[in-house]
Amino acid sequence: MTAGTLLLADDGRVVASVDIVSDYLGITPRRIQQLENSRGNLRLERGLYDLKGVVRAYCDQLGLMLSTSGGTKKDRDRIERAKAEMAELDLAERVGELVRADAVADQDSRMARELRDGLQTIPDRVAAILAAESDTSKCHRVLANEIMSSLVNVVEHLESIEVVVATENNEVDVKC
């Protein structure tokens, strides 16, 4: 058998040398021999192994190692950090220090609509007054007062908005 050659055994199994299998899995030939000793029935003859059987045995052993150890320390630390961060965010949301981004976006959208509506009605309210007025300073004063009045109404409305956190459904409602 030459290096890099795979053979098909009479029973349909794919057979490869220990070097090919170890290269394929990224482990040492000695580790493959240890798998054979612990699992058995992987070596067909001296130096030739059932490729599929060795891969399954190696995967089974990796799965067993992960399930008994809970993963690597790095994985466990990462999971613990993520759980701690989620708990902090959940607590901050429940005590009202944090609100959901979609609730803030809804509030911003309402504020923009109210500002737009208030400013768009100014011409309807002052057009007749300004048309009858010939003094530009009075026109300016009337227009400035109407703009200020609209802005004050928007600010008063914004001050009345209250963010209520509904902890049961883990939703945030914005109420006016």
Contacts in CASP RR format, 6 or more apart in sequence:
PFRMAT RR
TARGET T0000
AUTHOR 0000-0000-0000
METHOD contacts of the structure
MODEL  1
MTAGTLLLADDGRVVASVDIVSDYLGITPRRIQQLENSRGNLRLERGLYD
LKGVVRAYCDQLGLMLSTSGGTKKDRDRIERAKAEMAELDLAERVGELVR
ADAVADQDSRMARELRDGLQTIPDRVAAILAAESDTSKCHRVLANEIMSS
LVNVVEHLESIEVVVATENNEVDVKC
1 7 0 8 1.000
1 17 0 8 1.000
1 48 0 8 1.000
3 17 0 8 1.000
3 19 0 8 1.000
3 20 0 8 1.000
4 16 0 8 1.000
4 17 0 8 1.000
4 19 0 8 1.000
4 20 0 8 1.000
5 16 0 8 1.000
5 17 0 8 1.000
5 20 0 8 1.000
6 14 0 8 1.000
6 15 0 8 1.000
6 16 0 8 1.000
6 20 0 8 1.000
6 51 0 8 1.000
7 14 0 8 1.000
7 15 0 8 1.000
7 16 0 8 1.000
7 48 0 8 1.000
8 14 0 8 1.000
8 15 0 8 1.000
9 15 0 8 1.000
9 44 0 8 1.000
9 50 0 8 1.000
13 44 0 8 1.000
13 50 0 8 1.000
13 51 0 8 1.000
13 52 0 8 1.000
13 53 0 8 1.000
14 50 0 8 1.000
14 51 0 8 1.000
14 52 0 8 1.000
15 44 0 8 1.000
15 48 0 8 1.000
15 49 0 8 1.000
15 50 0 8 1.000
15 51 0 8 1.000
16 24 0 8 1.000
16 48 0 8 1.000
16 49 0 8 1.000
16 51 0 8 1.000
17 47 0 8 1.000
17 48 0 8 1.000
17 49 0 8 1.000
18 29 0 8 1.000
18 32 0 8 1.000
18 33 0 8 1.000
18 47 0 8 1.000
18 48 0 8 1.000
18 49 0 8 1.000
19 29 0 8 1.000
20 51 0 8 1.000
21 32 0 8 1.000
21 49 0 8 1.000
21 51 0 8 1.000
21 54 0 8 1.000
22 28 0 8 1.000
22 29 0 8 1.000
22 31 0 8 1.000
22 32 0 8 1.000
24 51 0 8 1.000
24 55 0 8 1.000
25 32 0 8 1.000
25 54 0 8 1.000
25 55 0 8 1.000
25 58 0 8 1.000
27 58 0 8 1.000
32 42 0 8 1.000
32 49 0 8 1.000
32 54 0 8 1.000
35 42 0 8 1.000
35 54 0 8 1.000
35 57 0 8 1.000
35 58 0 8 1.000
35 61 0 8 1.000
36 42 0 8 1.000
36 43 0 8 1.000
36 49 0 8 1.000
36 54 0 8 1.000
38 57 0 8 1.000
38 61 0 8 1.000
39 57 0 8 1.000
41 50 0 8 1.000
42 49 0 8 1.000
42 50 0 8 1.000
42 53 0 8 1.000
42 54 0 8 1.000
42 57 0 8 1.000
43 49 0 8 1.000
43 50 0 8 1.000
44 50 0 8 1.000
65 71 0 8 1.000
70 76 0 8 1.000
89 98 0 8 1.000
92 98 0 8 1.000
93 99 0 8 1.000
93 100 0 8 1.000
93 165 0 8 1.000
93 170 0 8 1.000
93 172 0 8 1.000
94 165 0 8 1.000
94 167 0 8 1.000
96 163 0 8 1.000
96 165 0 8 1.000
99 163 0 8 1.000
99 165 0 8 1.000
99 172 0 8 1.000
100 171 0 8 1.000
100 172 0 8 1.000
102 172 0 8 1.000
103 163 0 8 1.000
103 172 0 8 1.000
103 173 0 8 1.000
103 174 0 8 1.000
106 174 0 8 1.000
107 161 0 8 1.000
107 163 0 8 1.000
107 174 0 8 1.000
110 161 0 8 1.000
110 174 0 8 1.000
110 176 0 8 1.000
111 154 0 8 1.000
111 158 0 8 1.000
114 153 0 8 1.000
114 154 0 8 1.000
114 157 0 8 1.000
115 150 0 8 1.000
115 151 0 8 1.000
115 154 0 8 1.000
118 150 0 8 1.000
118 153 0 8 1.000
118 154 0 8 1.000
119 147 0 8 1.000
119 150 0 8 1.000
121 150 0 8 1.000
122 143 0 8 1.000
122 146 0 8 1.000
122 147 0 8 1.000
122 150 0 8 1.000
125 146 0 8 1.000
126 142 0 8 1.000
126 143 0 8 1.000
126 146 0 8 1.000
129 142 0 8 1.000
130 139 0 8 1.000
130 142 0 8 1.000
130 143 0 8 1.000
133 139 0 8 1.000
133 142 0 8 1.000
157 176 0 8 1.000
160 176 0 8 1.000
161 174 0 8 1.000
161 175 0 8 1.000
161 176 0 8 1.000
162 174 0 8 1.000
162 175 0 8 1.000
162 176 0 8 1.000
163 172 0 8 1.000
163 173 0 8 1.000
163 174 0 8 1.000
163 175 0 8 1.000
164 172 0 8 1.000
164 173 0 8 1.000
164 174 0 8 1.000
164 175 0 8 1.000
165 172 0 8 1.000
165 173 0 8 1.000
166 172 0 8 1.000
166 173 0 8 1.000
END
